[in-house]
Amino acid sequence: MLILLIVGMTIATGQGKKTIREKQIVTVTVEEYFLDEGMKEPVVESVEKFNEDGELIELQEFNKRGVVKKWEKYLYDEEGQLVEEQYLDEKGRITRTEKNIYREDLRVEKHFFDGKGRLYKKKVYLYEYRK
């Protein structure tokens, strides 16, 4: 999941974490023009917000009427590991949360919580090492 998030972030913004950090980008807004539908004014397609380390901390995607269709927030620890993902509805209410637990820089568990903070699912990651 973490790898997919990082890859997704790079594809969505077109910029890597290093570039975002070096250029001190705080927000990337993507505007879309529906020219074939006669819409001459842009519509905001997405807004991405980044922290000082170039990590994606918030993503919002909108439909062509400006209604939120996806809203996510991401929290990282001091090592830059993704520790929490929050999924919100169009009004900004948390609908579910996913928390990653790390040991020795490896994700060992992922906990899934509903909108009321109740744990409803858990994943455990097991690693095999070369001898």
Phi and psi in radians as a Rosetta constraint file:
Dihedral C 1 N 2 CA 2 C 2 CIRCULARHARMONIC -1.064 0.35
Dihedral N 2 CA 2 C 2 N 3 CIRCULARHARMONIC -0.755 0.35
Dihedral C 2 N 3 CA 3 C 3 CIRCULARHARMONIC -1.108 0.35
Dihedral N 3 CA 3 C 3 N 4 CIRCULARHARMONIC -0.735 0.35
Dihedral C 3 N 4 CA 4 C 4 CIRCULARHARMONIC -1.113 0.35
Dihedral N 4 CA 4 C 4 N 5 CIRCULARHARMONIC -0.668 0.35
Dihedral C 4 N 5 CA 5 C 5 CIRCULARHARMONIC -1.110 0.35
Dihedral N 5 CA 5 C 5 N 6 CIRCULARHARMONIC -0.801 0.35
Dihedral C 5 N 6 CA 6 C 6 CIRCULARHARMONIC -1.137 0.35
Dihedral N 6 CA 6 C 6 N 7 CIRCULARHARMONIC -0.772 0.35
Dihedral C 6 N 7 CA 7 C 7 CIRCULARHARMONIC -1.091 0.35
Dihedral N 7 CA 7 C 7 N 8 CIRCULARHARMONIC -0.778 0.35
Dihedral C 7 N 8 CA 8 C 8 CIRCULARHARMONIC -1.061 0.35
Dihedral N 8 CA 8 C 8 N 9 CIRCULARHARMONIC -0.691 0.35
Dihedral C 8 N 9 CA 9 C 9 CIRCULARHARMONIC -1.104 0.35
Dihedral N 9 CA 9 C 9 N 10 CIRCULARHARMONIC -0.780 0.35
Dihedral C 9 N 10 CA 10 C 10 CIRCULARHARMONIC -1.125 0.35
Dihedral N 10 CA 10 C 10 N 11 CIRCULARHARMONIC -0.721 0.35
Dihedral C 10 N 11 CA 11 C 11 CIRCULARHARMONIC -1.201 0.35
Dihedral N 11 CA 11 C 11 N 12 CIRCULARHARMONIC -0.761 0.35
Dihedral C 11 N 12 CA 12 C 12 CIRCULARHARMONIC -1.116 0.35
Dihedral N 12 CA 12 C 12 N 13 CIRCULARHARMONIC -0.777 0.35
Dihedral C 12 N 13 CA 13 C 13 CIRCULARHARMONIC -1.560 0.35
Dihedral N 13 CA 13 C 13 N 14 CIRCULARHARMONIC -0.390 0.35
Dihedral C 13 N 14 CA 14 C 14 CIRCULARHARMONIC 1.362 0.35
Dihedral N 14 CA 14 C 14 N 15 CIRCULARHARMONIC 0.047 0.35
Dihedral C 14 N 15 CA 15 C 15 CIRCULARHARMONIC -2.220 0.35
Dihedral N 15 CA 15 C 15 N 16 CIRCULARHARMONIC 2.565 0.35
Dihedral C 15 N 16 CA 16 C 16 CIRCULARHARMONIC -1.486 0.35
Dihedral N 16 CA 16 C 16 N 17 CIRCULARHARMONIC 2.887 0.35
Dihedral C 16 N 17 CA 17 C 17 CIRCULARHARMONIC -0.987 0.35
Dihedral N 17 CA 17 C 17 N 18 CIRCULARHARMONIC -0.714 0.35
Dihedral C 17 N 18 CA 18 C 18 CIRCULARHARMONIC -1.088 0.35
Dihedral N 18 CA 18 C 18 N 19 CIRCULARHARMONIC -0.799 0.35
Dihedral C 18 N 19 CA 19 C 19 CIRCULARHARMONIC -1.114 0.35
Dihedral N 19 CA 19 C 19 N 20 CIRCULARHARMONIC -0.750 0.35
Dihedral C 19 N 20 CA 20 C 20 CIRCULARHARMONIC -1.068 0.35
Dihedral N 20 CA 20 C 20 N 21 CIRCULARHARMONIC -0.738 0.35
Dihedral C 20 N 21 CA 21 C 21 CIRCULARHARMONIC -1.162 0.35
Dihedral N 21 CA 21 C 21 N 22 CIRCULARHARMONIC -0.863 0.35
Dihedral C 21 N 22 CA 22 C 22 CIRCULARHARMONIC -1.088 0.35
Dihedral N 22 CA 22 C 22 N 23 CIRCULARHARMONIC -0.682 0.35
Dihedral C 22 N 23 CA 23 C 23 CIRCULARHARMONIC -1.529 0.35
Dihedral N 23 CA 23 C 23 N 24 CIRCULARHARMONIC -0.013 0.35
Dihedral C 23 N 24 CA 24 C 24 CIRCULARHARMONIC 0.993 0.35
Dihedral N 24 CA 24 C 24 N 25 CIRCULARHARMONIC 0.762 0.35
Dihedral C 24 N 25 CA 25 C 25 CIRCULARHARMONIC -1.319 0.35
Dihedral N 25 CA 25 C 25 N 26 CIRCULARHARMONIC 2.282 0.35
Dihedral C 25 N 26 CA 26 C 26 CIRCULARHARMONIC -1.776 0.35
Dihedral N 26 CA 26 C 26 N 27 CIRCULARHARMONIC -0.712 0.35
Dihedral C 26 N 27 CA 27 C 27 CIRCULARHARMONIC -2.464 0.35
Dihedral N 27 CA 27 C 27 N 28 CIRCULARHARMONIC 2.459 0.35
Dihedral C 27 N 28 CA 28 C 28 CIRCULARHARMONIC -2.126 0.35
Dihedral N 28 CA 28 C 28 N 29 CIRCULARHARMONIC 2.117 0.35
Dihedral C 28 N 29 CA 29 C 29 CIRCULARHARMONIC -1.951 0.35
Dihedral N 29 CA 29 C 29 N 30 CIRCULARHARMONIC 2.265 0.35
Dihedral C 29 N 30 CA 30 C 30 CIRCULARHARMONIC -1.875 0.35
Dihedral N 30 CA 30 C 30 N 31 CIRCULARHARMONIC 2.156 0.35
Dihedral C 30 N 31 CA 31 C 31 CIRCULARHARMONIC -1.827 0.35
Dihedral N 31 CA 31 C 31 N 32 CIRCULARHARMONIC 2.493 0.35
Dihedral C 31 N 32 CA 32 C 32 CIRCULARHARMONIC -2.133 0.35
Dihedral N 32 CA 32 C 32 N 33 CIRCULARHARMONIC 2.434 0.35
Dihedral C 32 N 33 CA 33 C 33 CIRCULARHARMONIC -1.965 0.35
Dihedral N 33 CA 33 C 33 N 34 CIRCULARHARMONIC 2.130 0.35
Dihedral C 33 N 34 CA 34 C 34 CIRCULARHARMONIC -1.717 0.35
Dihedral N 34 CA 34 C 34 N 35 CIRCULARHARMONIC 1.259 0.35
Dihedral C 34 N 35 CA 35 C 35 CIRCULARHARMONIC -1.125 0.35
Dihedral N 35 CA 35 C 35 N 36 CIRCULARHARMONIC -0.670 0.35
Dihedral C 35 N 36 CA 36 C 36 CIRCULARHARMONIC -1.226 0.35
Dihedral N 36 CA 36 C 36 N 37 CIRCULARHARMONIC -0.229 0.35
Dihedral C 36 N 37 CA 37 C 37 CIRCULARHARMONIC -1.755 0.35
Dihedral N 37 CA 37 C 37 N 38 CIRCULARHARMONIC 0.132 0.35
Dihedral C 37 N 38 CA 38 C 38 CIRCULARHARMONIC 1.377 0.35
Dihedral N 38 CA 38 C 38 N 39 CIRCULARHARMONIC 0.194 0.35
Dihedral C 38 N 39 CA 39 C 39 CIRCULARHARMONIC -1.564 0.35
Dihedral N 39 CA 39 C 39 N 40 CIRCULARHARMONIC 1.931 0.35
Dihedral C 39 N 40 CA 40 C 40 CIRCULARHARMONIC -1.625 0.35
Dihedral N 40 CA 40 C 40 N 41 CIRCULARHARMONIC -0.228 0.35
Dihedral C 40 N 41 CA 41 C 41 CIRCULARHARMONIC -1.724 0.35
Dihedral N 41 CA 41 C 41 N 42 CIRCULARHARMONIC 2.548 0.35
Dihedral C 41 N 42 CA 42 C 42 CIRCULARHARMONIC -1.265 0.35
Dihedral N 42 CA 42 C 42 N 43 CIRCULARHARMONIC 2.683 0.35
Dihedral C 42 N 43 CA 43 C 43 CIRCULARHARMONIC -2.080 0.35
Dihedral N 43 CA 43 C 43 N 44 CIRCULARHARMONIC 2.355 0.35
Dihedral C 43 N 44 CA 44 C 44 CIRCULARHARMONIC -1.219 0.35
Dihedral N 44 CA 44 C 44 N 45 CIRCULARHARMONIC 2.128 0.35
Dihedral C 44 N 45 CA 45 C 45 CIRCULARHARMONIC -1.549 0.35
Dihedral N 45 CA 45 C 45 N 46 CIRCULARHARMONIC -0.750 0.35
Dihedral C 45 N 46 CA 46 C 46 CIRCULARHARMONIC -2.745 0.35
Dihedral N 46 CA 46 C 46 N 47 CIRCULARHARMONIC 2.737 0.35
Dihedral C 46 N 47 CA 47 C 47 CIRCULARHARMONIC -2.338 0.35
Dihedral N 47 CA 47 C 47 N 48 CIRCULARHARMONIC 2.193 0.35
Dihedral C 47 N 48 CA 48 C 48 CIRCULARHARMONIC -2.068 0.35
Dihedral N 48 CA 48 C 48 N 49 CIRCULARHARMONIC 2.348 0.35
Dihedral C 48 N 49 CA 49 C 49 CIRCULARHARMONIC -2.057 0.35
Dihedral N 49 CA 49 C 49 N 50 CIRCULARHARMONIC 2.511 0.35
Dihedral C 49 N 50 CA 50 C 50 CIRCULARHARMONIC -2.222 0.35
Dihedral N 50 CA 50 C 50 N 51 CIRCULARHARMONIC 2.662 0.35
Dihedral C 50 N 51 CA 51 C 51 CIRCULARHARMONIC -1.566 0.35
Dihedral N 51 CA 51 C 51 N 52 CIRCULARHARMONIC -3.092 0.35
Dihedral C 51 N 52 CA 52 C 52 CIRCULARHARMONIC -1.102 0.35
Dihedral N 52 CA 52 C 52 N 53 CIRCULARHARMONIC -0.414 0.35
Dihedral C 52 N 53 CA 53 C 53 CIRCULARHARMONIC -1.538 0.35
Dihedral N 53 CA 53 C 53 N 54 CIRCULARHARMONIC 0.053 0.35
Dihedral C 53 N 54 CA 54 C 54 CIRCULARHARMONIC 1.426 0.35
Dihedral N 54 CA 54 C 54 N 55 CIRCULARHARMONIC 0.224 0.35
Dihedral C 54 N 55 CA 55 C 55 CIRCULARHARMONIC -1.553 0.35
Dihedral N 55 CA 55 C 55 N 56 CIRCULARHARMONIC 2.415 0.35
Dihedral C 55 N 56 CA 56 C 56 CIRCULARHARMONIC -1.162 0.35
Dihedral N 56 CA 56 C 56 N 57 CIRCULARHARMONIC 2.136 0.35
Dihedral C 56 N 57 CA 57 C 57 CIRCULARHARMONIC -1.951 0.35
Dihedral N 57 CA 57 C 57 N 58 CIRCULARHARMONIC -0.305 0.35
Dihedral C 57 N 58 CA 58 C 58 CIRCULARHARMONIC -2.727 0.35
Dihedral N 58 CA 58 C 58 N 59 CIRCULARHARMONIC 2.448 0.35
Dihedral C 58 N 59 CA 59 C 59 CIRCULARHARMONIC -2.365 0.35
Dihedral N 59 CA 59 C 59 N 60 CIRCULARHARMONIC 2.245 0.35
Dihedral C 59 N 60 CA 60 C 60 CIRCULARHARMONIC -2.231 0.35
Dihedral N 60 CA 60 C 60 N 61 CIRCULARHARMONIC 2.347 0.35
Dihedral C 60 N 61 CA 61 C 61 CIRCULARHARMONIC -2.138 0.35
Dihedral N 61 CA 61 C 61 N 62 CIRCULARHARMONIC 2.501 0.35
Dihedral C 61 N 62 CA 62 C 62 CIRCULARHARMONIC -2.196 0.35
Dihedral N 62 CA 62 C 62 N 63 CIRCULARHARMONIC 2.684 0.35
Dihedral C 62 N 63 CA 63 C 63 CIRCULARHARMONIC -1.485 0.35
Dihedral N 63 CA 63 C 63 N 64 CIRCULARHARMONIC 3.124 0.35
Dihedral C 63 N 64 CA 64 C 64 CIRCULARHARMONIC -1.245 0.35
Dihedral N 64 CA 64 C 64 N 65 CIRCULARHARMONIC -0.111 0.35
Dihedral C 64 N 65 CA 65 C 65 CIRCULARHARMONIC -1.680 0.35
Dihedral N 65 CA 65 C 65 N 66 CIRCULARHARMONIC 0.016 0.35
Dihedral C 65 N 66 CA 66 C 66 CIRCULARHARMONIC 1.513 0.35
Dihedral N 66 CA 66 C 66 N 67 CIRCULARHARMONIC 0.181 0.35
Dihedral C 66 N 67 CA 67 C 67 CIRCULARHARMONIC -1.544 0.35
Dihedral N 67 CA 67 C 67 N 68 CIRCULARHARMONIC 2.361 0.35
Dihedral C 67 N 68 CA 68 C 68 CIRCULARHARMONIC -1.109 0.35
Dihedral N 68 CA 68 C 68 N 69 CIRCULARHARMONIC 2.198 0.35
Dihedral C 68 N 69 CA 69 C 69 CIRCULARHARMONIC -1.940 0.35
Dihedral N 69 CA 69 C 69 N 70 CIRCULARHARMONIC -0.270 0.35
Dihedral C 69 N 70 CA 70 C 70 CIRCULARHARMONIC -2.678 0.35
Dihedral N 70 CA 70 C 70 N 71 CIRCULARHARMONIC 2.329 0.35
Dihedral C 70 N 71 CA 71 C 71 CIRCULARHARMONIC -2.558 0.35
Dihedral N 71 CA 71 C 71 N 72 CIRCULARHARMONIC 2.067 0.35
Dihedral C 71 N 72 CA 72 C 72 CIRCULARHARMONIC -2.362 0.35
Dihedral N 72 CA 72 C 72 N 73 CIRCULARHARMONIC 2.572 0.35
Dihedral C 72 N 73 CA 73 C 73 CIRCULARHARMONIC -2.215 0.35
Dihedral N 73 CA 73 C 73 N 74 CIRCULARHARMONIC 2.552 0.35
Dihedral C 73 N 74 CA 74 C 74 CIRCULARHARMONIC -2.243 0.35
Dihedral N 74 CA 74 C 74 N 75 CIRCULARHARMONIC 2.369 0.35
Dihedral C 74 N 75 CA 75 C 75 CIRCULARHARMONIC -2.093 0.35
Dihedral N 75 CA 75 C 75 N 76 CIRCULARHARMONIC 2.448 0.35
Dihedral C 75 N 76 CA 76 C 76 CIRCULARHARMONIC -2.146 0.35
Dihedral N 76 CA 76 C 76 N 77 CIRCULARHARMONIC 2.702 0.35
Dihedral C 76 N 77 CA 77 C 77 CIRCULARHARMONIC -1.560 0.35
Dihedral N 77 CA 77 C 77 N 78 CIRCULARHARMONIC -3.104 0.35
Dihedral C 77 N 78 CA 78 C 78 CIRCULARHARMONIC -1.137 0.35
Dihedral N 78 CA 78 C 78 N 79 CIRCULARHARMONIC -0.328 0.35
Dihedral C 78 N 79 CA 79 C 79 CIRCULARHARMONIC -1.548 0.35
Dihedral N 79 CA 79 C 79 N 80 CIRCULARHARMONIC -0.024 0.35
Dihedral C 79 N 80 CA 80 C 80 CIRCULARHARMONIC 1.475 0.35
Dihedral N 80 CA 80 C 80 N 81 CIRCULARHARMONIC 0.241 0.35
Dihedral C 80 N 81 CA 81 C 81 CIRCULARHARMONIC -1.488 0.35
Dihedral N 81 CA 81 C 81 N 82 CIRCULARHARMONIC 2.403 0.35
Dihedral C 81 N 82 CA 82 C 82 CIRCULARHARMONIC -1.209 0.35
Dihedral N 82 CA 82 C 82 N 83 CIRCULARHARMONIC 1.992 0.35
Dihedral C 82 N 83 CA 83 C 83 CIRCULARHARMONIC -1.842 0.35
Dihedral N 83 CA 83 C 83 N 84 CIRCULARHARMONIC -0.405 0.35
Dihedral C 83 N 84 CA 84 C 84 CIRCULARHARMONIC -2.638 0.35
Dihedral N 84 CA 84 C 84 N 85 CIRCULARHARMONIC 2.416 0.35
Dihedral C 84 N 85 CA 85 C 85 CIRCULARHARMONIC -2.142 0.35
Dihedral N 85 CA 85 C 85 N 86 CIRCULARHARMONIC 2.210 0.35
Dihedral C 85 N 86 CA 86 C 86 CIRCULARHARMONIC -1.973 0.35
Dihedral N 86 CA 86 C 86 N 87 CIRCULARHARMONIC 2.331 0.35
Dihedral C 86 N 87 CA 87 C 87 CIRCULARHARMONIC -1.958 0.35
Dihedral N 87 CA 87 C 87 N 88 CIRCULARHARMONIC 2.202 0.35
Dihedral C 87 N 88 CA 88 C 88 CIRCULARHARMONIC -2.064 0.35
Dihedral N 88 CA 88 C 88 N 89 CIRCULARHARMONIC 2.738 0.35
Dihedral C 88 N 89 CA 89 C 89 CIRCULARHARMONIC -1.522 0.35
Dihedral N 89 CA 89 C 89 N 90 CIRCULARHARMONIC -3.098 0.35
Dihedral C 89 N 90 CA 90 C 90 CIRCULARHARMONIC -1.113 0.35
Dihedral N 90 CA 90 C 90 N 91 CIRCULARHARMONIC -0.305 0.35
Dihedral C 90 N 91 CA 91 C 91 CIRCULARHARMONIC -1.722 0.35
Dihedral N 91 CA 91 C 91 N 92 CIRCULARHARMONIC 0.040 0.35
Dihedral C 91 N 92 CA 92 C 92 CIRCULARHARMONIC 1.541 0.35
Dihedral N 92 CA 92 C 92 N 93 CIRCULARHARMONIC 0.235 0.35
Dihedral C 92 N 93 CA 93 C 93 CIRCULARHARMONIC -1.539 0.35
Dihedral N 93 CA 93 C 93 N 94 CIRCULARHARMONIC 2.363 0.35
Dihedral C 93 N 94 CA 94 C 94 CIRCULARHARMONIC -1.219 0.35
Dihedral N 94 CA 94 C 94 N 95 CIRCULARHARMONIC 2.182 0.35
Dihedral C 94 N 95 CA 95 C 95 CIRCULARHARMONIC -1.732 0.35
Dihedral N 95 CA 95 C 95 N 96 CIRCULARHARMONIC -0.487 0.35
Dihedral C 95 N 96 CA 96 C 96 CIRCULARHARMONIC -2.849 0.35
Dihedral N 96 CA 96 C 96 N 97 CIRCULARHARMONIC 2.797 0.35
Dihedral C 96 N 97 CA 97 C 97 CIRCULARHARMONIC -2.386 0.35
Dihedral N 97 CA 97 C 97 N 98 CIRCULARHARMONIC 2.491 0.35
Dihedral C 97 N 98 CA 98 C 98 CIRCULARHARMONIC -2.166 0.35
Dihedral N 98 CA 98 C 98 N 99 CIRCULARHARMONIC 2.252 0.35
Dihedral C 98 N 99 CA 99 C 99 CIRCULARHARMONIC -2.104 0.35
Dihedral N 99 CA 99 C 99 N 100 CIRCULARHARMONIC 2.302 0.35
Dihedral C 99 N 100 CA 100 C 100 CIRCULARHARMONIC -1.737 0.35
Dihedral N 100 CA 100 C 100 N 101 CIRCULARHARMONIC 2.423 0.35
Dihedral C 100 N 101 CA 101 C 101 CIRCULARHARMONIC -2.041 0.35
Dihedral N 101 CA 101 C 101 N 102 CIRCULARHARMONIC 2.250 0.35
Dihedral C 101 N 102 CA 102 C 102 CIRCULARHARMONIC -2.001 0.35
Dihedral N 102 CA 102 C 102 N 103 CIRCULARHARMONIC 2.586 0.35
Dihedral C 102 N 103 CA 103 C 103 CIRCULARHARMONIC -2.409 0.35
Dihedral N 103 CA 103 C 103 N 104 CIRCULARHARMONIC 2.232 0.35
Dihedral C 103 N 104 CA 104 C 104 CIRCULARHARMONIC 0.913 0.35
Dihedral N 104 CA 104 C 104 N 105 CIRCULARHARMONIC 0.792 0.35
Dihedral C 104 N 105 CA 105 C 105 CIRCULARHARMONIC 1.139 0.35
Dihedral N 105 CA 105 C 105 N 106 CIRCULARHARMONIC 0.261 0.35
Dihedral C 105 N 106 CA 106 C 106 CIRCULARHARMONIC -2.035 0.35
Dihedral N 106 CA 106 C 106 N 107 CIRCULARHARMONIC 2.368 0.35
Dihedral C 106 N 107 CA 107 C 107 CIRCULARHARMONIC -1.241 0.35
Dihedral N 107 CA 107 C 107 N 108 CIRCULARHARMONIC 2.171 0.35
Dihedral C 107 N 108 CA 108 C 108 CIRCULARHARMONIC -1.939 0.35
Dihedral N 108 CA 108 C 108 N 109 CIRCULARHARMONIC -0.395 0.35
Dihedral C 108 N 109 CA 109 C 109 CIRCULARHARMONIC -2.600 0.35
Dihedral N 109 CA 109 C 109 N 110 CIRCULARHARMONIC 2.712 0.35
Dihedral C 109 N 110 CA 110 C 110 CIRCULARHARMONIC -2.366 0.35
Dihedral N 110 CA 110 C 110 N 111 CIRCULARHARMONIC 2.200 0.35
Dihedral C 110 N 111 CA 111 C 111 CIRCULARHARMONIC -1.926 0.35
Dihedral N 111 CA 111 C 111 N 112 CIRCULARHARMONIC 2.451 0.35
Dihedral C 111 N 112 CA 112 C 112 CIRCULARHARMONIC -2.028 0.35
Dihedral N 112 CA 112 C 112 N 113 CIRCULARHARMONIC 2.216 0.35
Dihedral C 112 N 113 CA 113 C 113 CIRCULARHARMONIC -2.126 0.35
Dihedral N 113 CA 113 C 113 N 114 CIRCULARHARMONIC 2.529 0.35
Dihedral C 113 N 114 CA 114 C 114 CIRCULARHARMONIC -1.409 0.35
Dihedral N 114 CA 114 C 114 N 115 CIRCULARHARMONIC -3.082 0.35
Dihedral C 114 N 115 CA 115 C 115 CIRCULARHARMONIC -1.105 0.35
Dihedral N 115 CA 115 C 115 N 116 CIRCULARHARMONIC -0.298 0.35
Dihedral C 115 N 116 CA 116 C 116 CIRCULARHARMONIC -1.748 0.35
Dihedral N 116 CA 116 C 116 N 117 CIRCULARHARMONIC 0.140 0.35
Dihedral C 116 N 117 CA 117 C 117 CIRCULARHARMONIC 1.430 0.35
Dihedral N 117 CA 117 C 117 N 118 CIRCULARHARMONIC 0.257 0.35
Dihedral C 117 N 118 CA 118 C 118 CIRCULARHARMONIC -1.572 0.35
Dihedral N 118 CA 118 C 118 N 119 CIRCULARHARMONIC 2.255 0.35
Dihedral C 118 N 119 CA 119 C 119 CIRCULARHARMONIC -1.180 0.35
Dihedral N 119 CA 119 C 119 N 120 CIRCULARHARMONIC 2.176 0.35
Dihedral C 119 N 120 CA 120 C 120 CIRCULARHARMONIC -2.125 0.35
Dihedral N 120 CA 120 C 120 N 121 CIRCULARHARMONIC -0.198 0.35
Dihedral C 120 N 121 CA 121 C 121 CIRCULARHARMONIC -2.758 0.35
Dihedral N 121 CA 121 C 121 N 122 CIRCULARHARMONIC 2.673 0.35
Dihedral C 121 N 122 CA 122 C 122 CIRCULARHARMONIC -2.548 0.35
Dihedral N 122 CA 122 C 122 N 123 CIRCULARHARMONIC 2.415 0.35
Dihedral C 122 N 123 CA 123 C 123 CIRCULARHARMONIC -2.040 0.35
Dihedral N 123 CA 123 C 123 N 124 CIRCULARHARMONIC 2.508 0.35
Dihedral C 123 N 124 CA 124 C 124 CIRCULARHARMONIC -2.111 0.35
Dihedral N 124 CA 124 C 124 N 125 CIRCULARHARMONIC 2.305 0.35
Dihedral C 124 N 125 CA 125 C 125 CIRCULARHARMONIC -1.812 0.35
Dihedral N 125 CA 125 C 125 N 126 CIRCULARHARMONIC 2.181 0.35
Dihedral C 125 N 126 CA 126 C 126 CIRCULARHARMONIC -1.984 0.35
Dihedral N 126 CA 126 C 126 N 127 CIRCULARHARMONIC 2.389 0.35
Dihedral C 126 N 127 CA 127 C 127 CIRCULARHARMONIC -2.044 0.35
Dihedral N 127 CA 127 C 127 N 128 CIRCULARHARMONIC 2.439 0.35
Dihedral C 127 N 128 CA 128 C 128 CIRCULARHARMONIC -1.918 0.35
Dihedral N 128 CA 128 C 128 N 129 CIRCULARHARMONIC 2.428 0.35
Dihedral C 128 N 129 CA 129 C 129 CIRCULARHARMONIC -1.990 0.35
Dihedral N 129 CA 129 C 129 N 130 CIRCULARHARMONIC 2.629 0.35
Dihedral C 129 N 130 CA 130 C 130 CIRCULARHARMONIC -1.223 0.35
Dihedral N 130 CA 130 C 130 N 131 CIRCULARHARMONIC 2.558 0.35
